[in-house]
Amino acid sequence: MKKALSFLLAAGLLVGSAHAESVWTPREAPAVRTVISDEEKRAREDAILQQGTLLFSGFTNMTYNAMSVQFLKDAQEDDVIAFHWACDDVSHGGWGVLGLSVNGKQKDIAAYTQQPDRERLYVCTVGDLMAQAGVDSPGLLNRFSIGAWNGGRIAKLYFLQGDAAAQLKNYLAGVEETEMIRHTYTGELSNKNAIPEAKKLYEYLKEIWQHKCLTGQMESTWMGSADYEMNFLMKHTGKLPAIRGLDFMHNDFAGVARRAREWWEKGGIPHICWHTGPDFASAYNESQKDDLNWENALTPGTAEYEKLLSDMDRAVPYLRELMDAGVPVLWRPFHELDGGWFWWSRGGSEGFVKLWQLMYSRYTDYWGLNNLIWVLGYSHAGGDQAAWYPGDDYVDLIGGDSYTPGANGDLYADMQAIAPEGMPIVFHECGSIPTEAEMQAASAPWLMFMVWHTSHLTDGNSNTPESLHAVYNSDYFITLDELPAFR
């Protein structure tokens, strides 16, 4: 039955149809982590905080200004400032909504794009305040305030000393340990049936990680030629990138498969993402505007579930075509997964994990797509990123997107905190290319970068012809001509 369905799908006869899939169920996913409920955490936090001194109970957009900072001057470095905070204007998710200022030096606090109105605990020690102010003694702290704007709200602000401060820190450390991801990564591809070319490519990626960085460039297809960016790079650097970024957007399945195969035959590495709505037949606008009925769509046996499976199968014949040609693919579906702006974020972390696991099992276990190297692509939004991790059995590479110039060391550290030891970390979307020196200074040895298309490459602001030439002709950055033979 499976072979017959596979043949029909490959022939394009079942794609988009509502054929029954009730005989198939995805593999049972192992538990990724133990999660303590928000209610349980909040009750325990409040019990500890109430042992401290209540400094302020605020309202939306109300700032706390310490009339006297003597309590900080007399404090020990391990004493703690702690407060619950949220953003009551949900349209400002991702924006700065609070600012903690000490001695006139401010640290912004941004509302997470997922659930910006959820109350969260912020904790810093007096030692942290000293470091922010650039002083070496609590006695030198002379101003302290927490501003609130854009809907920012400080629920309750406490000062904790001695045993209360230690209790809070010990409790939070225990929560962190309890909720740690359970890693099972062995250094091999998650799909044990991967084709030899995929295995060879993956071994190469692990080998060069932290020693070299692969160049990558996203293509566009509306600038007169799908090679618009590649021609620009060749003109200004004399080189082509190691990785070519492609997108199944606008149902360009055949074109993407053809260009991916051609790139592989040139000696390069194809990378495919997918801007699409939940019908898997639309494009960028729908990826941001449309949504699923999450409960029904993830419940086997419902019409919505059958449609979701049938729709996500649209790419299968083209990925199979690449597999049959021996072409491995860096496969990055549902990118910027935690950002909140694409539909695949709107089921929350629990819905996303189920969706990712469903596609992985569908493509790997059911359709036998053994050429995919699965890339889990976070955004720069921050928040509880561990909650969005689907498990080592479903991920081969992990990374983040950011259009902030530089090496984005904070983002790299966030990815490093989630990834199992030894799994390469990638910078799979950026505007400007970080230099080797920037990556070293930020302790962010990204395995690869990939510049987004058109103006991000060509406007002379994100990257200049001179900076591109320097990167593409550096010993540290690997270009197409420097890749080994994978076939």
N, C-alpha and C positions, 0 to 999 in steps of 0.2 A: 504493500500500500504506500509506504513512504517513498519508495523508488518511483512509483507511478506518479505520485503527487509532485515529486521533485522534477520529473521529466516535464510534466504539464506546466509547472511554474517556470522552468527554464525556457519553455517555449512561449511564455507570456500568456498562457491560457487561463491561469488562475489568479493572477495579480489583480487585486482590487475586488475580487468576487467574495461572496459570503459563504464559501464552502465550509462545511462543518469541521471544527477542530476540537470537538469535545473529547476525542480519543487521546489527545495529547495534553499533557500538563508539564509545566516547567519543573526542573529539578528542585528539590527542597533545599533552600539556602540555609547554611549553618548560621548560628547566631554570631553577629559581628561584635557586639558589645553589650554589656549590661547597662541599662539606663534607669536612673533614679528620676521619679516624676518631679515636675516643677513644683507641685504642691508640697511634696515631702521636703524638697530642698528649701523652699521658702519658709516652711514652719521651723526647720532646724536653724536656718540663718537668722530668722527673727528672734528666736530664743537666745541665741548668742549675742546678737546686736544689742538687745535690751539690757545686757549687762554693762554696756558702755554708756557714754554720755550723749544724749540726743542734742545735736547742734542746730538742726534745722529740719522743718517739715514744710516742703514747698508746694507750689502750684506751677502750672505750665508757664514757661517763659519767665519764671521768677529766679533771680540770682541771689546766691548766698555770699555775703561779704562778712568775713570775720572782723568784728569790731576790735577784738584783741587777739593776738596770736601767742599770748603767753603760754597757753596750753601746749602749743607746738614747741616753743622755746624750752619748756621744762620736760619735754617728752624724751623717751628713749627711741633709738632708731628702729626698733622692732614694733613700736606702737603703730596703730593702724587707723587710717581714715577709710570708712566704708559707707556706701549708700546704694540704695536701689534707684534705678533710673529707667526712663522710657521716653518715647516720642509720641505725643498725642496727636500730632499732625502726620498721618501715615504717608502723605505725599512726599515727605522729606526723608523717607528711608534711603540710606546711602549718603545722606548729608551730615555735616557736623551739626550737632544740636546742643552740645555742652562744651565748656572749656574750663579745665582745671588750671588755675593760675597760682603760681607761688613766686614771690619776689618779682612779680611782673613778667614771668616767663610762662607762657600758656601751652597746654597740651590739649588738643581737640579730641573730642569723643564723638564718633559718628554713629548714627542710628543704623542698625543692620537692615539690609533690604528685606530680609525675611522677618516678619513680625516686628516692625519697629516699635510698636506700642506695647510689646511684652516687657514687663519689668525685669531688669537684670541687675546683678550685683556687681558693683565696681569696688575694688579694694586696692589701696596702695599704702605702703609703710611710710613712716616719717623719713626713713632712709631714702625711699624713692623720691620724696619731695625734696630732700637735700640734693640728690643727684640732678633733679630737674632745675633747681635753682642755681646749681653750681657752687654749693657751699659745703664745708666739711664739718659743720656743727649745727645741731638743732637751734642753738642760740642765735644763729645768724639768719633764721627765717623771720621775715618781718612783714610779709603780706600774704594773705591766702584768701582765695575766692573761687567759687564755681558758678560760671555763667550758664544761662539756659536761654535758648532761642530756637526758632524753627520748630516749635512744638516740644522742645526739650522739657522734661519734668524730673526734678529730684524728689523722690517720694519721701525718704527719710535719710538724714545724714548723721552718722555717728562717729565718735572718737572712742577707740578701744585701747586700753592699756593692759599691760601685764598678762594675767591669766586669760582674760577675755580675748585679747589679741591673739594669744597662742592658740586658744580653742578654735577661733575662726580659721586661722591658717591651717591647723591640723585637720579640721573638718573638710576644708576645701581640697587639701591634698588627698584626703581619703576619697572624696568624690571623684577627683581626677583619676586616681588609681582604679577605682571601681569601674569607671566608664571608659577606660582605655580600650582601644580596638584590639581584638584578639587576632594577632597575625599568624598566618600559616605559610607565608611566602618562602619558597625554597630557592629562588633565583631562576626558576624556569618559567616559561610561558604558562599562563593559566590553563590554556587548552593543550592537553597532553598529546592531542592528535594533530598538532600544528604541522603544516607542510615544512619540508626541510629548509626552504628559502626563508620562511618566517623565523625558524629557529636560528638560522645562521645570522640573520639580520639582528635578532634580539641579543644574541651573544656579542655582536659587535657593539651594539648600543651600550650594553653594560661595561664592555671593555674600555670604551673611550670616555664614559661619564666621569666627570671630575678631573679629566685630563685635557679634553678637547671639547669644542662646541660645534654642533652641526648648524650650517646656515639653512634658512628656510624662507620661502616666499609664497604668499597666497596669490593665486591668479585671479584675474577678473575676466569676464567673457563679453563685455559690452564696450570695449575700447577699440574696436576694429579688428582685434586679434586676441585669441586666448593667450598669446605669448607676449602681450603688451609689457608686463612686468619683467619677463625674462629678457626681452630685447633691451629694456632700459638698463638692467643690470649688466648685460653683456657689453653694452655701449660704454658704461661708466666704470666697470671693474675688470672687464675681460674675462669674467667668470660667470658661472651659473650656480644656483643654490643646490645643496645636497638634497633638500626636501622641497617638493612641490605641493602646495596646499590646494585642494580642490573641494567643491561643494556640490552636493546633489540637488541644490536649490533649483526651483523652476523645472523639476523633473528632468534635469539634464543627465539622466542616468547613462545613456549611451555615450554621450560626449565625454563625461567624466571617466568612464571606464576606458575609453579609447586613449585619452590623454594620460591616464594613470599607467596604462600598459606601455605607451610610448616612452614615458619618463623612466620606467623601470628598465626598458630596453636600452636607454641611454646610459644606464648605470646609476640612476637616481632612486630616491625613496618617495613613493606616493603617500600622501596624507589626505584623508577625506573626512569632512564634517558635513552637517546637514541642517540648513535653515529650512524648517518646514513647520506647518501646522500639525495638529494631532491627526489629520487625515493622511499625513505623509505624502501629500500630492500638491502642496501649496508652497509658499515661500516666506520671505522675511516678515512681511506684514502679519501674516497669519501666525507665525511663530511667536509673535508678541501679543496678538489680540485674542486668539482663539484659546479654548480650554477643553478639557475632558470632564465628563462626569466621573470623577476619580473612583468613587466607590464601586460603581457598576463596571467601569472599564477594567478594573483589576480583579473582578470577581469572575472566575471561570464559569462558563455556561450562560452568561448573559449575552444579549445581542451586542452590547457595547464592547464586551471582551472579544467576541469573535471578530468584530469590525476592526478593533485595534490590532489584532494579530494579522488579519488580512491586509490591512493598510501598511503596517511596518514591513510586510513581506515584499513591498514594491521594489526594494533595492536588491533583493536576494539574487535574481538572475544575473545582475551585473557584477555583483561581488563574486558570484560563482564563476562567471566568465573570467574574471581576474585570477581566481584560484586555479582554474583549469589551465591557465597560461603560466602558472607558477609565480604569480605576482603577490607578494605580501603587502598589506595595507596598514598604515597607522590609522586606526579607525577611531574617530572622536565624535560619537553621537552625543546629543544632549549637552552641548558644551555650555560653559558658564552656568553650570548646573544649579548653583546656589545663589544666583544673582537676583532672581525674582522677576526678571523682565521677560523670560521665555515661559511658554506654557508648562514645560516639563519641571519648572520649579514650583508651580502653584499647588501641587499636591503635598507640599511640605517635604521634609526630608524622608519621612516614612513612605510617602507615595513615590518619590523619586527613586529610592532604593529598590522598591518593588518593580518599577518600570524598567530600570537598568538591568536588573536580574532577569526580568522577563525577556527583554531583547537579547541578552547574552545567551540565555538558554535556548531561545527560539532559533537564533542564528547558528549557534554552535552545536547544540545537542540534536535539534530537529533537522535543520537544513545542512549541517555538516560543513559550515563555512570555516575551514581550518587555516585560512590565510590572514585572519584578522589579528592585529596586535591592539588590544583594547586600551585606549587612552582616556583616563578620567580627567575631565577638564573643569576645574574650578574657576570662579571669577575672582575679582579682587575685593569682593564685598565684605569678607570677614564673617564673624559670627561663629556659631557652633558647627564648624566644618566637619568634625568627626561624625556627626549625626548623618551626614550625606554620603558616607563611605559605604559602598555595597559589599566590601569584603575582598580579601586577597584572591579568592577563587574566581573573581569577575574582573580583575584589573591587572594590566601589565605595565603601564606607565601612568604616572600621576603628574599633574601640573596645574598652572594657573595662567590666566590672561590678565594683562594690565597695559594700559596705554600711558601710564606715568613714566616719564623718562628715567633712565638709569637702570640699575640691576635689580631693583625691587627686592632687596634683601628680606624685608618683612614677609613678603608673599612667599619667597623661597622657604623661609623658616616655618611658615604655616603649613606648607606642603610637606616639609620634612617631618613635622610633628605627626602627620597623618600616615605617611608612607611607611611600609615595612623597611627594615634595614636592607639595603642593597638594591631597592627598586629605583631606577633612574627617574629624575625629576625634570620636567620639560617646561619651557616658556613658550606655549603654543599660540599665543597671539600677543603682538606688541606693536607700538607705533614706531618708536626709535629703538635702534639696536644697542644694547648695553655693550660697552667695551670690555676687553679682558681685564683691564685694571679695575673697572667698576665692579665686575663680578668678584674679583679677588678681594677687593676692599669690603664688599657686602657679604662675604662668605656665601655667595650664591652661584655655584658652578653649574648653571643650567646645562642640560644635555643638548638642548637645541633652542633656537629662537625662530619665530616665524612672523615676519613683518606682514601686516595686513595690506590689502591691495591698493591700487591707484594712488591717491594723494599721500597716503602714509609713506609710500616709497618715493614719490616723485616731486613732492611740493618744495623740497629744499629746506624744510623746517625740521620735520621729524628726523630726516637723514639728509645729509648733503652728499653731492657726488664724491667729495673728498673723504667723508667718513665712510661711505660705502666702499670706496676703493681700499681704504685702510683695513677694513674688516675682512673683505673678501680676498685680500692678498696677505693676510696674517697667517702665521704658522698655527695659531691657536684655533682658528675657525676653519672648518672643513667644508670644502666646496665640492660640486659634482665630480670634477675631474680627479679628486683625491680619494674618492670612495673605493673600497676594495670590490672585487667581483663577488656578488652574492649568489649568483646562479650556478 
